[in-house]
């Protein structure tokens, strides 16, 4: 499976047609390696629609979709060969990301009071990567499917994980 190591970021390259974003490995110079091309993103599209289209450099299609599990709708990355990675809640704004050969824990390290939070990806006692909303610094190899799920969880969380801003009706 494809791995992310070092600095990587998501950058916008298009407006209407696929691809809209690229997930690239590199430090911002011109010789960046494209890890994946990404389609349109959106909360409703990811959790209740067809999902986000992903295409690897060799042309292999993936999709970031969701499936119902318990009281949550959980995101996952799928390919033609089956499920590559799935995520679930293990606490408020704390997530478990599982694949065939790995199990990671993603959680925020700072509060979002004045700035966007920083997130850590951990396997047991080993810190694998530090993430923000559009970039990551991987100190150890991280599977590409897990990295894509991290960005989805950072941006949208899970439906039912927190307050979605839906007004409550109290009948008294």
C-alpha positions in Angstrom: 0.0 0.0 0.0 1.1 3.6 -0.7 2.8 5.3 2.2 3.2 9.0 3.2 6.5 10.0 4.8 7.7 13.5 5.5 5.8 16.7 4.6 2.7 16.4 2.5 -0.2 18.8 1.8 -3.5 19.1 -0.1 -3.5 21.9 -2.7 -6.3 23.2 -4.9 -5.6 22.8 -8.7 -9.1 23.0 -10.3 -12.5 24.5 -10.1 -15.2 22.4 -11.7 -13.8 19.2 -13.2 -11.9 16.3 -11.7 -9.3 16.7 -10.2 -10.1 19.6 -7.9 -7.3 18.9 -5.4 -3.9 17.1 -5.3 -2.4 15.5 -2.3 1.4 16.0 -2.8 4.5 15.0 -0.9 7.2 17.6 -0.7 8.3 20.8 1.0 6.8 23.3 -1.4 9.4 23.1 -4.2 8.7 22.3 -7.8 9.7 18.6 -7.6 6.7 17.5 -5.5 5.4 14.0 -5.9 1.7 13.6 -6.5 0.3 11.0 -4.1 -3.3 11.2 -5.1 -5.7 13.4 -7.1 -8.9 14.2 -5.3 -12.4 15.1 -6.4 -14.9 17.4 -4.8 -15.2 17.4 -1.1 -18.3 18.0 1.1 -19.9 16.8 4.3 -23.1 15.6 2.6 -21.2 14.1 -0.4 -18.9 12.2 1.9 -21.3 10.9 4.5 -24.6 10.5 2.6 -23.7 10.8 -1.1 -21.5 8.8 -3.5 -18.3 9.9 -1.7 -15.2 11.7 -2.7 -13.4 10.4 -5.7 -9.7 9.6 -5.4 -7.3 8.6 -8.1 -3.8 7.4 -7.5 -1.0 8.4 -9.9 -1.1 4.9 -11.6 -4.9 5.4 -12.3 -6.2 3.2 -9.6 -9.6 4.6 -8.4 -10.4 4.9 -4.7 -13.4 6.5 -3.0 -13.9 8.1 0.5 -17.4 7.0 1.4 -19.3 6.3 4.6 -21.2 3.4 6.2 -23.6 3.2 9.1 -22.2 1.6 12.3 -24.2 1.9 15.5 -25.2 5.5 16.1 -22.6 6.9 13.8 -22.0 7.2 10.1 -18.3 6.3 9.8 -16.0 7.2 6.9 -14.0 4.7 5.0 -11.7 4.4 2.0 -12.6 1.8 -0.5 -11.0 0.4 -3.7 -12.0 -2.2 -6.2 -10.3 -4.8 -4.0 -12.4 -3.8 -1.0 -12.1 -1.7 2.2 -8.7 -0.1 2.7 -9.3 1.9 5.9 -12.2 2.7 8.2 -12.6 5.2 11.1 -14.7 5.3 14.2 -15.2 7.4 17.3 -13.5 6.5 20.5 -14.4 9.7 22.3 -15.4 13.3 21.6 -13.3 14.5 18.7 -11.0 11.4 19.1 -11.0 8.7 16.4 -9.6 5.3 15.7 -8.4 4.6 12.2 -8.1 0.9 11.3 -6.8 -0.9 8.3 -5.7 -4.4 7.5 -2.3 -4.0 9.0 -2.6 -1.1 11.4 -4.7 0.6 14.1 -4.1 4.4 14.8 -5.5 7.0 17.2 -6.2 10.5 15.9 -6.8 13.3 18.4 -6.5 17.1 18.7 -3.7 18.5 20.8 -4.8 22.2 21.0 -8.1 23.9 21.3 -9.6 25.8 18.5 -10.2 29.0 20.5 -7.9 31.4 18.5 -6.4 29.1 15.9 -7.0 25.9 14.1 -6.1 22.8 16.2 -3.1 20.6 15.7 -3.8 16.9 15.5 -1.6 13.9 16.3 -1.7 10.5 14.8 -0.4 7.8 17.1 0.1 4.0 17.1 0.5 2.7 20.6 3.3 4.9 22.1 4.7 6.0 18.7 3.7 9.4 17.3 3.5 8.9 13.6 2.4 12.3 12.3 1.3 15.8 13.1 -1.6 17.2 11.1 -3.4 20.4 10.4 -6.5 20.9 8.2 -4.5 20.7 4.9 -1.0 19.5 5.7 0.8 16.8 7.6 4.3 16.0 8.7 4.8 12.2 8.9 7.7 11.1 11.1 7.1 7.5 10.3 5.4 5.9 7.2 1.6 6.4 7.2 -0.6 4.5 4.7 -2.2 6.8 2.2 -5.7 5.6 3.0 -5.3 6.5 6.7 -3.9 9.9 5.8 -7.0 10.7 3.6 -9.3 9.6 6.5 -7.4 11.9 8.9 -8.1 14.9 6.7 -11.8 13.9 6.4 -12.1 13.5 10.1 -10.3 16.8 10.9 -12.6 18.7 8.5 -16.0 17.2 9.2 -15.8 14.9 12.3 -18.5 12.3 12.5 -22.2 13.0 12.4 -23.5 12.5 15.9 -20.0 13.1 17.4 -20.8 16.6 18.6 -23.3 19.4 18.3 -24.2 19.8 14.7 -26.0 23.1 15.3 -29.4 21.6 14.8 -32.0 23.4 17.0 -33.7 21.3 19.6 -37.5 21.4 20.1 -38.7 21.1 23.7 -42.4 20.3 24.0 -43.7 21.5 27.4 
